[in-house]
Every structure is written in C-alpha cells, then in structure tokens.
Amino acid sequence: MDFSSYLIVSDMDGTLLNRESCIPERSLDAIRRFVAGGGSFTVATGRPHVILDAIPTPEVLLTAPAILVNGAYLYDFRKGAALFEECIPAETAAELLAFAREDCEDIPFRVATLQTALRTATPYGLMLHDMEIYTDKNVRILPCGEWALDDWQKIVFRAEPEVLARVRAKAEMRFSDRLDIFLTGPRLLEMQVKGCSKAKGIDKLRGAMGIDNLTVIACGDFENDIEMLRAADIAVAPANAIEDVKTAADCVLCDCNDGLIADVIEKIEAGTLQKKA
C-alpha cells in the first residue's frame, strides 16, 4: 500500500513501547512495512534523543524528526542534529531550583538539557531507577549551586502520587503563569516553558517537513499527550490509556503490550481509521 499521505506520531512509554520498554514485534514489523510504503513515522516523548535506544536504528525507523522532551526540541536522527530548542528562562530556573530545594520535602528532582540528559544532586529513591536507563556520559551528579541555569528544558520530580499532588498544588500557585505543569506518569511530575508541548512539536514538525498535505495520526496514553491528540487529524489511544486520553481520542485500540501501532497501520490499510463524528 502507498502510505505516503500519512504521518504517524506516537508517544513512547505506554503507547509504542510495551511494559518491558520494548516495541512489540508486531508493531515493529508494521512500522517497517509502513515506512517502506512511503509513510512518515516518528515519536513524541518526554525522553531526550540520547535514551531512545528502545527504538532499533532510529535513523531508519524514524523517517520524520522526533518531538523530544515533550516538545522542547525536534531531533533529526538522519542528520544527527537538533532543529530547534526551547529552554526555561534562567530567572525562572533559579526560582524553580530554590522551590525544589526549599519547599518540596526533600523530593528527588532532575533537570534535562540538550547536552546533559539527566542532571541531579539527589541520586536516591525513584531517581535511581531513572539513572539506570542513562549512560554515564549523559548523567551529571553535582551540587545544585554548580548548576547552569540557562539550559533547562524541563524539571522532573520523582515521588509517589500523593506526594506529587502536594508538589503540583504548590507549583501551580507559584509558576502556572510561566510554566506548564503536568504528570507524565503516576510518579512523574514535569514542568516546562508554558506552551511547550507535544502539540506545539507537531506544529514545528509541520513547518520543518512542509506536511500540510499529510494526514497526521497521533497516538498517546497519558496527560501530556492530550493536547497532541487534539492537534492531530486523527487521535488514537491504547486500551491502557487514562480515561481523559480515551475521551480525547477518535478511537481506542489495543493495549500497548499487544502492538498498538500495528493496529493503527492495519486500520489504515483497511480504510477504517477515521475521525469520530
């Protein structure tokens, strides 16, 4: 089939990837068939480009630039380069650092930058889990007083849901006029420049690729995917998505464990993937 009129943009964790952080073989086979037929495929994720090792040969599978760190930058794996970058202003980063150190109950937090995927002074608790998926060259552990403040793409707090609820309430009182504050998982609270989102990433992608004539299909499962689903031509959620995402989607297909993207591609082939009335 000729897929050249379609662009699929997929979230990674809980959508493209199964619960073992791998692409199901069924989806992998379907993606290869899709791109061989001229389709454009990429991901929109909170991850930076240095930890997309769950995608084998991204320079082959990702035929469009990836939307990374929830829209903070696009990265073209074929060129090995970022196409643009959006950072938190240094004065806001300084306030965030003081907030994290003084008001957040000693909760582990980390910062992502284009050069350093994980910068932390608190390598304990759930942060240890995060550090397992980064290589040493992409991790900086150093006292907060030594951190640069002009290169932050996002700050991430790692804790149990009830603790993050308290942090979120405090953060919204202080920063909601300047930052978007959202959950990307039950134990992940993230903050970025206001308006910096996967949805904005799709707009940037349209401009970078000149794809006004393509049907954009977005797939996602969690809170940070909702705006992206609304910005797409067709929105798809896996069966494991949270209820708000299912409500925003045009259709709900199989669980991420069973190969959601294969379901999407098979419905394109069958001519049954449509926007709901």
N, C-alpha and C positions, 0 to 999 in steps of 0.2 A: 504493500500500500504506500502511496505517496503521503507522507506526513509533513510536508514542507510548509503547510499553513498553520502548524501548531507549535506552541511553546509551552512546555510543562515546567512549572516552578514548584519544587517540593521542599517543605520542611524536612529536616533530617530525623532527629530523635522522636520516636513515636509515630512517624509517618513513613519516610523512606526506609528507615532502619527498623529492624525488629528489636525485641527486648534484650537481645545479646549484642546490640550495636553493630549488626551486620545487615547488608542488603540481602533479602531473601533471594535465592537463586531464581525463582520465578520472575521476580521484578527485574533482576539483572539481565536475564535473557530478553525480557520485553523491552527494556531500555535500549539494549544493543540493536534490537530489531527496529525500534522507533528511530534512532539516530541514523541507522543505515538507510532508512527510508526518507531521510531528509528532515526529520523532526528536530527541533531545538529542545534541549533538556538542560536544566540547571537546578541548583538548590538555593534555598533561602533559610539561613540558620543563624543561631546565636554564636556558632563556632567561628574562629578565625581560620584562615587558609592553611595554617601550619598543622592543624589537627583534623584535616579531612581525610585521614588515612583509611577511614571506613569505606571510602569510595576508591575502588581499584582504578588506576590510571585516569585520574580526573581530567587530564588534558585530552583524553579520548571521549569519555562518557559525558563530560560537561561541555556541550557544544555552544553554550552561551555563558557569559561571565556570571560568577556566583555572587549572590547577595549575602554578605557576611556580617557578623556581629550585629544582627538584627537591622541591617540596612546602613551601618556606619561606613561601609565601603563595598565597592564591587571589585572582584578579583578575576582576572582573565588567566586561567591556567595555561592556555595555549601560548600566551605571551609572557607568562610569569611575572605579571605586574598588576598593581592596584590601579583602578581607573579614576577613583576619587576617594577622599577620606573626609569624614566629619567628626570633629572632636568636641568634647565638653570644654567650654571656656575655662581658662586657667583659674579665674577668680571663683568660679562655681566649683571647680575641682578642689580648691583649697577649703571651701566651706564643707564640701562633702567629706573630705578627709577628716576635718575636725568633728563633724557629725558622727562618722563611723567610729572614731576613736573615743569620743566622749559620751555619746548618747545611745549607744547600741549594745549595751550589756555584754561587752567583750565578745561579740559575734564575729566569727571569721569572715573576712571580706577580701576580694581581689579586684584588680583593675586589669582591663585588656587594652593593649595598644597595638598599633600595626607592627612595631618592632618586637614587642615582648607580649606573648600571648597570655601570660599569667604573671602578675606582679603582686606579691603579698608579703606581709610581715607576720602573718598568723598561720603558719603551716600545721594546723591541728584540726580535729573534728572532721566535718564533711569536706573541708578543703583538701585533706589528704587524698580523698577519692578523686577530686579534680586533678590533682597533681600526677596521678597515675597515668593519665591519658596525654600528658605533655612530655616532650623530650626535654632533657636538661637545658639545652640551649635556648628554649623558649620560656623558661621559668626564671624569675628574679625574686629571690627572697632577701629583703633588706629593710632596715628600719624606715618607717614612714617618713621621717624627717629628711631622708635622702631621695625621696621620690620626686621626679619631674612632675609638673602639674599641667603642662601644655600639650600632652599627647594622649589623654584619656579618651577612649572610645566608649567605655561603659564601666560601671562599678557593679559588682555582684556580691550579694550577701548570701551566706550558706547556713541554713538552720532549719529546724523543724517548723512545720506550717504555722503553729500558734505563735511562735517567736517572730516569724517573718510578718505576721499580721500586725504585730505591735510596731515593728520597724517601719512597715509600709505606712501606717497611720501617722507616725511622726514625720516621715519623709514627705508625705503629701502636704502636710501643714507648712513645711519649710521650702519645698522645691517644686511644687506642682506647676508653678508659673514658668519654670525654666526647663524642667526635665519630664520625660515620660517615665513612669514608674509602673512596672508590671511583673507578673510572675511568668517564668518560662518553664516552670516545673513546680511540683509541690514544695520543694526545698530550695528553690532558686528565685531570689528577688533581684531584679536588674533595674538600673537607671541609666538613661541616655539623654542626649540632646532632644528637646521637645520637637516632635515631628519627624525624628529619625526613626524609621520603621521599615519593615519588610515591604509595606505598601509603597513607601517612597522609593525603596530599592527597585520595585517593578517600574516605576516611572523613570528612574535613571536608566534602567535596562532598556526600556522602550527607546529612549533617546540615543543610547550608545549603539544599539543594534539597528535603529530605524525600522521598528517592527510594528508599525501602526496597522499593517495588514494581517498580522498573525492573531489567531485565537489563543489567548493566554489562559491556561488552566493552572490554578493554584491549589496546592494540597497542604493541609496543616491540621494540627490536633490540639493546640493549646492557645492560651490567652494572647500571646504575642503574634499569633497567626491571623487573628480575626480581621484586622484592617487589610492585610494582604488578600484574604479571601474576598473581601468586598471590592477590592480594586481590580480583581481578575474578571475575565469574561465568563468563566465557569469556575465555581468553587467546589472542592471535594474535601470531605473529611473521612478519616478512617473510623471504623466502629468503636475504637478505643478513645476517640476524642472526647473532650469535656463537652457538656451539654450546650454551652454558649457557642462553641465552634460548630456543632451539628446544626444549630439553629441558623447560623450564618451561611452554611453550605448549601449548594444546589442539590447535592446528593451525598449520601453516606454509603461508603463501600466497605470492603472487608477490613478486618483488623490488620494493623501494621505487621504482625507476625506472619500473616498469610500472603503478603505481597500486594499492598495497596496499589502501587504504581502499575503493576501488571493488570490489575482490574481496570484502571483508568485507560490504559492503552488498548485493552481488549474492547472496551466500550467505544473508544474512538473508531476502532476497526469495524465494529458492528453498527456504527452510526447511531448509538443510543445515549451518548453523553451529551446532555443538554442542560441549559439554564432552566431552573424551575419557573413556572408561571407566576 
